[in-house]
């Protein structure tokens, strides 16, 4: 079996260091990074002496092992921290790091107790995660192709299956038929070969279903909590968890996580900044949101449509329909990224005052929904209805989206600014409060 590569070892250190209980402060964390880089670097396996650590890492030029013991004490403390971590929270981690007695050089290896993937399957899983992370339908398609290759080698591996299920659930968010995608996800999860412990990705997929598809909010939160604990905090960055917090009007918690996520992820991907901007909008911090989204467009021009959409929401709230529509028309590649943007486009057309065009678009979407060969989700027809000022029709379509199609986008129906036009409608209020068991955003 191959040894973990440097990036895999460093990713494991990130998991360990998120649990402050086991690694005592920045000095211990820095020492762990230093030692693991030595263990996995070009001269991996070379002897590492106490005086070398003192000079290279601690900067003690006159270190004398006969007079000083600080390096030995630091290594002993770190060894104990690692042993305690892997005996408790990290017992099911994929990568293990040990510092053998009498040595300063860590040993980094895969956990034999955890189901191991072949090298090619591990690469396919990595590629699938990267493609899924693009948050586009084309990215989802690429991710499923990579996972199909991984599943050929490991047909019942729970981590592969869980990611596959999450992709199907996410496709429903981007305009594909939620009933089809939910069924595919549930069938996949039934295949998973769960042994001693349940992978956190599996818990996360079930949390998505309980919340966004079944509206069992208490069960969803319990599963999210389990996933966050099992992942050592990684699952809290999941966009469906932050969406869950938004659906529960827990915007302060969401803001804290998204702010941390922007600094946590080295890629600083544009949709994380977009999510942060949307959360700031929900809190009424429009100037902060605009700054977040403007900087996102400056740093990542044409990278993703979401920052454009959220910035358009700000202009819509300010009554500047012209600028809002311009941003929507400028947004990159929406047909390949989401099928749910066409109705939003007609919403902004109507908000810009072109009611005839909005009405024609709304009528065209209704016809396509009823007679067209492709699935059109009721949620986007409702968006076009709002743009055409048919608020009664919008509520009818939202009820179909929620009750018939079980569209996961409905978790935002109580909080997204688009739906403020419907707050006075009793049927809409009943849909949110009585049927979906959510609270409406205070006016």
N, C-alpha and C positions, 0 to 999 in steps of 0.2 A: 504493500500500500504506500502511495506517495506521502510525503510529509506536507504539512500546510505551507502554502506560499506566504510571503511576507504580508500581503494585503489581508489574507485570511487571519493571520496572527494579530495584526493591528486592529482588525475589526473585533476580534475577541477581547482585546484590551479595552476597547470602547465599552463593550458590555460590562466588563468587570468594573471599570471606573465609574460607571453610572450608579453603582451600588456603593455609596459612601461608607457603608457599614464595614466593608471588607478591605478597602484600600485607603490608608490613613493619610489623606491630604495630597497636595500637588507634588510634594517631594517624592513620595512613594510612587505616585503615578508616573512621574518623569523617569524615575529609576527603572520602572517596569518597561516603559517604552525603549529606553536605552538598551537594556539587557536583551530584550526580544529582537531588536534590530541587529544586535551582535550575533544572536543565535541563528537568525534567518538571513543574514547578509551574505556577501560574497565569500567571507572567510568563516562561514558557518562551521561550527565544530572545533574551531581553534580555541586553545586554552585562553581563558580570561582571568587575569590576575587582579588581586586586590588593589595593587598600586596603580594599575591601568585605569580601573574604575574611579579611583580617587582623583587622578589627574584629569582624565577625559570627561567624566561626568560631574564630579563635585568641584573640580577646579582647584584642588589642593595640591600645589606644586611640591611642597616639602613633606608629603605624606610618608610616614615611617610606620610600617605595620607593627613594629615592636613597641612604638610609643602611642599609636593611635588605634582606635577600635571602631570608629564611626562607620566605616564601610561594612564591617562584619555585622554590626548591630543593625544597620539598615537592611542588609540582605536577609538576616534572620527574621526581622519583623515582616518583610515582604513575603518570605517563604511561608510564615505562619498565616498571613492574610490569605494567600492563595490556597493553602490547605483548607482553611475554614470556608472560603468561598466555594470551592469545589465539593466540599462535604455537604453543603446546604443548597444555596441558590443556584449554583452552577453545575450541579450533578448531572444535568442532562444537556449541557452545552456541547456543541459539536467539536470545538477545539479546546484542548487542555494545555495548560502551561504549568510546568513544575520546575522548581529549583532544587536539584538533588543535594542531599547533605554532603558537605565537603567540596561543593562546586559553586561557582558564581555564574555559570552559564546555564540559562534555562533550557529545558527540553520542551519542545513544542510538537504536539502530535494530535491525531484525531482520536476522539473518544470511542473506544471499541464498543461501548454500551449503546451508542446511538447508531441507528441505521445509516450506513454510509453509502454514498452515491459513487458510481464510477466517475472517473475524471471527465468523460464526455458528458455524462448526465449532469454533473455539477456545473459544467460550463453552460449547458443548455438551460439549466435553472437560473443561473446568473444572467444569461442573455434575456430570458423571459422576464425577470424582474426589471431589467433595464428598459425593455420595450414597454412593459406595463406602466412603468413610471412616467411615460410620455403623456399619459392621460388622453389618448386619442383612440378612435376606433381603429385606425391603421396600426397603431401601437399594440392594441389588444389582439388584432389578427396575427401580428408577428409573434407576440408572446405565446399565443395558443400553438403556433407552429413549433416553437422551441419546446414547449411542454409536451406536445405529442411525441417528440423524439425522446424526451426523458422518460415518458411513461412506457415506451416500448421496452426499456431496460428495467424499469421499476414500476410495474403496473398498479401496485397498491401502496406506493410510498405516500404517507400522509402529508408531507410538506409539499410535494409536487401536486397532489390532488387538491390540497387546500388553496394553493395559489391559482390553480386552474378554475376552481369554483369562484374565487374572488373576481377573477377576470370576467366570468359570465355575469356575475352580479353587477359589475361596473358597466358592462355593455348595456344593461338596462337603463343605467343612469344617462347614457349617451344616445338614447333614442331607439334602441332595438326593443323588441317585444318583451316586456318584463316577465310575462308568464312563461315564455319559452326559456329565457335565460335563468329564471329561478328554478325551473324544473331541472335544467341541465346541472345547475350547481348542487341541488339537493341529491340528485342521482350520483354525482361525483363523490360527495361527502359520505354517502352510504358505502362507497367502495373502500374507503380508507382503512388500512390495517392498523388500528390503534392498539399499541402494546402496553407497556408499563405506564407511560404518561402521554397526555394529549399535546401535540405541538401547538404552540401559541398561534400559528397561522390558522389552524383548524378552528380554534376558539374564536378568532377574529371573524372568520367567515360565518360562523353560526351567529355571532353578535350582529353582523350586518343583516342577516335574515330576520332575526327576532325584532330588530328595530325598524329598519326601513321598509320591510316587506310585510311584517305581521303586526307592527305597532305594539309589541309587548315590551314596553320600555324598561320595566324593572328587570326582566330576564336579559334584555340586551345589555343593560349596565353591568349586571353581574358577570356576563361573559366578557365584556370589555375589560373589566377589572382583572379577571383571571388572565386574559391575554396580556395585559400590561405587566402583571406580576411575572408571568412565565417568560416574557421577552426581556425582562430587566428594564422595562420602560420603553422599549422600542415601539410597541404597538400604540403608544399614546400619540405618536406622530401621524398615525394613519388618518387619511382625510375623512374616512367614514366615522372615525371616533370624534374628530372635531366637528363634523356635521351633526353627529348625535348631540354633542354639547349645545350646538346652535339650536337644534330642534327643541331642546329643553330650556331655552333662553338662558343658558349658562355661558354668556358671552365673555365674562371676565376670565373664566377658566380657559376657554378657547383661545382668547387673546394671548394669555401667558404661554400656552403651548406653541402657538404659531410663531410668536416672537422668538421663542427658544429654537424652534425648528429652522428659522431663517439663518440663525448663527450656527446651528448644529450641523447642518448639511453643507459640506464643502462646495457642492455643486451650486448651492443657492438657486435652485431651479425656479423659473418664473411663476409656476402655478402655486408654489408655496407662498411666495410674496403676494400673488393674487388672492389666495385664501385669507391672508393677513389683512389685505385691503378690504375685502368683503366684511370681515369681522369688525373692522373699524367703522365701516358704514353702518352695520347693525347697531353699534354702540352710539351712533350719531356723531362720530368723530370724522366728519367729512374732510376737513383740511388734512388731518393725518392720513386718511385713506388716499386722498389725491396725491399726496407726496409719495406714499408707498407705491402707488400704481404708476405714477409718472416716472419714478426712478426705475421701476421694473421695465417699462417700455424703453427707457434709455439704455439700460444694461443688456436687455434681451429683446431687441427689436424683432418683431414678427415671429417670435419663438412660440407663442401660444395665444389662443384667442381670448382666454379668460380675463387677463388684465384689461383688455379692450372693453369687454362686456361690463366689468365692474366699474371701470371709469365712466362708461356710458350711463350706468345707473346713477352715479353722482350728478352728472349733468341733467339727467331726467328729474332727479329730486330738486334740483335748483331751477327747473323750468326751462332749461336750455335744450329743447328738443332737437334743434339743428345740429349742435355739436355732438349730442348723444348718437344721433343717426349716423353722422360722419364716422364716428369711432367704430360703430358696428359694421359699416361698409368697408372700413379699413382693416378690420380684423382678419388675420391670416387663415386661409385654408379651412374654413368652417365645415364645408361639406365632408371632408375627409376626417374631421376631428369630432364632429358631433352631428347627428341627424336632428337634434332638437333645437337648432338655431333658427330655422325658417320662421317658425311662429314668433320667436323673439324679435326677428327682424321686422315683422309687420306690427308688433307692439310699438317699436320705436318709430316706424313710419307714421302710425296714428298719433303718437305723442308729439311728433313734429308738425302735426296739423293737416297732413294729407289723408283725410278720412276716406276719400274715395278709393285711393290705392290700398289703404288698410282693409277696407271692406272687400275689395276684389280679392286680395290675398287671403283673407279669412274664408271667403266663399270657395276659393280654389282649394284650400286645405281641407275644408269640409268634404268637398267632392272627392278629393284624393283619399281621404280617410275612409269614405264609404265605398268607393268604387275602384280605387287604385290597386295595382298589384303589390305594392310595397307597404309595409307596416308604417303607419303614421301615428305617433303616440298622441293621445287625447290632451296631454299636458300642453303640447305646443299649439294645438288648435285653440285651447283656452287662452294662451298668450295672444294669439292673433285676434281672438274675440275681444280681449281687453283693448287692444289697439284700435279695434273698430267700434269701441264703446258699447258693445253688446255684453253688458255685465251679467245679465241673467243667463245668456248662452255660455259665458265663461264658467259660471258656477256649474252648469250642467256638464260641461266637458271635464271640469276638475273632479266632479263626482265620479265620472266614468274612469278617469285616470286613477283615482284612489281605490274605488270599490271593485271595478271590473278588471282593470289592468294591473292594479297594485304597483303603480309606477313609483319607484323609490324617490324620484324628484319631489314627490309630495311632502316629504319630511320638511321641506323648506317653505311650504305653502303658507305657513303661519307667520313667517319672518321675512321673506323676501319682499323688497319694496314694490315689486311688480303688483302684488296682490293687495296693496293698500286701498285700491279702488273698490275692492269687494268687501271691505270690513263692515260696511253698513248692511250687507245682505245677510239675512237671518239664516238662509240655507247654507251659505258659506261658513258662517260662524258655527253652525251645528255640525257641519262636516269636520271642521277642525277639532272642536271641543268634545263633541259627543261620539263621533265615529272614530276619529284617529286618536282621541284622548290626548290632545296637545293643548297648550295654552297659546292664545294669540299675543302677538307683540303689543305691549301697552301703547296707546296712542297719546 
